[in-house]
Amino acid sequence: MSPRPKSEHSKQLRFEMRMGAETAEKLMYCAEKLGVSRAAIIEKGIDLVKAELDKK
């Protein structure tokens, strides 16, 4: 079996966070509705906040 090719955007860092039940439910809802991972939802949120900050 050959190794998986390296991604252009390799994810080498790990981040853990704590959140309340309501926030966790919102995260799961968004991930399920969009058919993506929870990490993808968090990354999208970070991108949205950064874009908003860059406008200022």
VMD Tcl script that builds the backbone (N, CA, C; Angstrom):
set m [mol new atoms 168]
animate dup $m
set s [atomselect $m all]
$s set {name element resname resid chain x y z} {
  {N N MET 1 A 0.858 -1.177 0.000}
  {CA C MET 1 A 0.000 0.000 0.000}
  {C C MET 1 A 0.900 1.236 0.000}
  {N N SER 2 A 0.650 2.151 -0.914}
  {CA C SER 2 A 1.463 3.373 -0.974}
  {C C SER 2 A 0.914 4.420 -0.016}
  {N N PRO 3 A 1.783 5.281 0.505}
  {CA C PRO 3 A 1.330 6.303 1.450}
  {C C PRO 3 A 0.445 7.343 0.759}
  {N N ARG 4 A -0.385 7.935 1.538}
  {CA C ARG 4 A -1.283 8.971 1.036}
  {C C ARG 4 A -0.474 10.188 0.609}
  {N N PRO 5 A -0.812 10.811 -0.526}
  {CA C PRO 5 A -0.047 11.992 -0.949}
  {C C PRO 5 A -0.222 13.152 0.024}
  {N N LYS 6 A 0.812 13.964 0.154}
  {CA C LYS 6 A 0.769 15.121 1.050}
  {C C LYS 6 A -0.213 16.148 0.510}
  {N N SER 7 A -0.985 16.717 1.387}
  {CA C SER 7 A -1.938 17.763 1.026}
  {C C SER 7 A -1.210 19.093 0.931}
  {N N GLU 8 A -1.707 19.950 0.055}
  {CA C GLU 8 A -1.132 21.293 -0.060}
  {C C GLU 8 A -1.324 22.074 1.243}
  {N N HIS 9 A -2.429 21.796 1.920}
  {CA C HIS 9 A -2.750 22.479 3.172}
  {C C HIS 9 A -2.742 21.462 4.313}
  {N N SER 10 A -1.574 20.906 4.584}
  {CA C SER 10 A -1.426 19.888 5.609}
  {C C SER 10 A -1.859 20.408 6.970}
  {N N LYS 11 A -2.573 19.573 7.701}
  {CA C LYS 11 A -3.055 19.964 9.028}
  {C C LYS 11 A -2.185 19.286 10.076}
  {N N GLN 12 A -1.204 20.024 10.544}
  {CA C GLN 12 A -0.246 19.476 11.491}
  {C C GLN 12 A -0.560 19.860 12.935}
  {N N LEU 13 A -1.384 20.872 13.137}
  {CA C LEU 13 A -1.675 21.345 14.481}
  {C C LEU 13 A -2.990 20.766 14.982}
  {N N ARG 14 A -3.032 20.526 16.268}
  {CA C ARG 14 A -4.242 20.010 16.905}
  {C C ARG 14 A -4.703 21.048 17.915}
  {N N PHE 15 A -6.001 21.293 17.963}
  {CA C PHE 15 A -6.568 22.284 18.866}
  {C C PHE 15 A -7.781 21.678 19.543}
  {N N GLU 16 A -7.825 21.772 20.850}
  {CA C GLU 16 A -8.972 21.274 21.601}
  {C C GLU 16 A -9.661 22.451 22.264}
  {N N MET 17 A -10.985 22.375 22.370}
  {CA C MET 17 A -11.707 23.461 23.013}
  {C C MET 17 A -12.897 22.903 23.795}
  {N N ARG 18 A -13.302 23.691 24.750}
  {CA C ARG 18 A -14.476 23.350 25.538}
  {C C ARG 18 A -15.601 24.268 25.108}
  {N N MET 19 A -16.824 23.733 25.100}
  {CA C MET 19 A -17.971 24.553 24.739}
  {C C MET 19 A -19.196 24.038 25.467}
  {N N GLY 20 A -20.163 24.909 25.579}
  {CA C GLY 20 A -21.408 24.536 26.226}
  {C C GLY 20 A -22.265 23.662 25.323}
  {N N ALA 21 A -23.276 23.057 25.907}
  {CA C ALA 21 A -24.150 22.150 25.166}
  {C C ALA 21 A -24.856 22.865 24.015}
  {N N GLU 22 A -25.299 24.100 24.237}
  {CA C GLU 22 A -26.002 24.842 23.200}
  {C C GLU 22 A -25.096 25.108 21.990}
  {N N THR 23 A -23.867 25.494 22.258}
  {CA C THR 23 A -22.917 25.746 21.171}
  {C C THR 23 A -22.600 24.449 20.438}
  {N N ALA 24 A -22.447 23.355 21.168}
  {CA C ALA 24 A -22.162 22.057 20.556}
  {C C ALA 24 A -23.321 21.621 19.657}
  {N N GLU 25 A -24.553 21.885 20.098}
  {CA C GLU 25 A -25.729 21.543 19.290}
  {C C GLU 25 A -25.764 22.371 18.005}
  {N N LYS 26 A -25.424 23.658 18.108}
  {CA C LYS 26 A -25.379 24.514 16.920}
  {C C LYS 26 A -24.318 24.016 15.943}
  {N N LEU 27 A -23.169 23.631 16.472}
  {CA C LEU 27 A -22.078 23.125 15.645}
  {C C LEU 27 A -22.510 21.860 14.911}
  {N N MET 28 A -23.102 20.928 15.622}
  {CA C MET 28 A -23.559 19.680 15.013}
  {C C MET 28 A -24.643 19.941 13.965}
  {N N TYR 29 A -25.569 20.837 14.267}
  {CA C TYR 29 A -26.649 21.181 13.339}
  {C C TYR 29 A -26.068 21.706 12.027}
  {N N CYS 30 A -25.143 22.653 12.125}
  {CA C CYS 30 A -24.534 23.244 10.932}
  {C C CYS 30 A -23.779 22.193 10.128}
  {N N ALA 31 A -23.016 21.358 10.809}
  {CA C ALA 31 A -22.233 20.327 10.131}
  {C C ALA 31 A -23.140 19.339 9.403}
  {N N GLU 32 A -24.224 18.922 10.062}
  {CA C GLU 32 A -25.142 17.968 9.452}
  {C C GLU 32 A -25.876 18.587 8.262}
  {N N LYS 33 A -26.345 19.816 8.406}
  {CA C LYS 33 A -27.083 20.485 7.333}
  {C C LYS 33 A -26.215 20.696 6.101}
  {N N LEU 34 A -24.934 21.025 6.304}
  {CA C LEU 34 A -24.036 21.290 5.185}
  {C C LEU 34 A -23.298 20.034 4.715}
  {N N GLY 35 A -23.382 18.963 5.488}
  {CA C GLY 35 A -22.722 17.715 5.116}
  {C C GLY 35 A -21.208 17.800 5.170}
  {N N VAL 36 A -20.699 18.572 6.138}
  {CA C VAL 36 A -19.255 18.722 6.308}
  {C C VAL 36 A -18.887 18.402 7.751}
  {N N SER 37 A -17.603 18.387 8.025}
  {CA C SER 37 A -17.135 18.079 9.377}
  {C C SER 37 A -17.311 19.280 10.307}
  {N N ARG 38 A -17.255 19.001 11.579}
  {CA C ARG 38 A -17.311 20.085 12.574}
  {C C ARG 38 A -16.108 21.006 12.411}
  {N N ALA 39 A -14.957 20.423 12.095}
  {CA C ALA 39 A -13.753 21.235 11.873}
  {C C ALA 39 A -13.966 22.198 10.711}
  {N N ALA 40 A -14.641 21.738 9.659}
  {CA C ALA 40 A -14.899 22.602 8.499}
  {C C ALA 40 A -15.789 23.782 8.886}
  {N N ILE 41 A -16.753 23.540 9.773}
  {CA C ILE 41 A -17.629 24.619 10.237}
  {C C ILE 41 A -16.827 25.633 11.037}
  {N N ILE 42 A -15.969 25.170 11.909}
  {CA C ILE 42 A -15.136 26.066 12.719}
  {C C ILE 42 A -14.200 26.867 11.818}
  {N N GLU 43 A -13.580 26.199 10.835}
  {CA C GLU 43 A -12.698 26.906 9.897}
  {C C GLU 43 A -13.460 27.971 9.123}
  {N N LYS 44 A -14.675 27.654 8.694}
  {CA C LYS 44 A -15.509 28.626 7.967}
  {C C LYS 44 A -15.817 29.826 8.863}
  {N N GLY 45 A -16.117 29.573 10.126}
  {CA C GLY 45 A -16.380 30.659 11.064}
  {C C GLY 45 A -15.173 31.568 11.243}
  {N N ILE 46 A -14.011 30.984 11.332}
  {CA C ILE 46 A -12.783 31.772 11.465}
  {C C ILE 46 A -12.576 32.619 10.213}
  {N N ASP 47 A -12.809 32.013 9.045}
  {CA C ASP 47 A -12.669 32.762 7.786}
  {C C ASP 47 A -13.646 33.935 7.731}
  {N N LEU 48 A -14.878 33.723 8.192}
  {CA C LEU 48 A -15.877 34.794 8.190}
  {C C LEU 48 A -15.485 35.934 9.127}
  {N N VAL 49 A -14.997 35.609 10.312}
  {CA C VAL 49 A -14.574 36.638 11.265}
  {C C VAL 49 A -13.382 37.405 10.708}
  {N N LYS 50 A -12.409 36.689 10.131}
  {CA C LYS 50 A -11.236 37.358 9.565}
  {C C LYS 50 A -11.633 38.290 8.426}
  {N N ALA 51 A -12.529 37.842 7.567}
  {CA C ALA 51 A -12.983 38.692 6.444}
  {C C ALA 51 A -13.646 39.955 6.965}
  {N N GLU 52 A -14.409 39.822 8.024}
  {CA C GLU 52 A -15.074 40.979 8.622}
  {C C GLU 52 A -14.040 41.937 9.217}
  {N N LEU 53 A -13.028 41.413 9.870}
  {CA C LEU 53 A -11.974 42.247 10.446}
  {C C LEU 53 A -11.156 42.937 9.367}
  {N N ASP 54 A -10.934 42.256 8.265}
  {CA C ASP 54 A -10.143 42.822 7.168}
  {C C ASP 54 A -10.865 43.991 6.501}
  {N N LYS 55 A -12.189 44.051 6.621}
  {CA C LYS 55 A -12.971 45.151 6.051}
  {C C LYS 55 A -12.756 46.444 6.802}
  {N N LYS 56 A -12.395 46.328 8.070}
  {CA C LYS 56 A -12.262 47.518 8.929}
  {C C LYS 56 A -10.981 48.261 8.669}
}
mol reanalyze $m
mol bondsrecalc $m
mol representation Tube
mol addrep $m
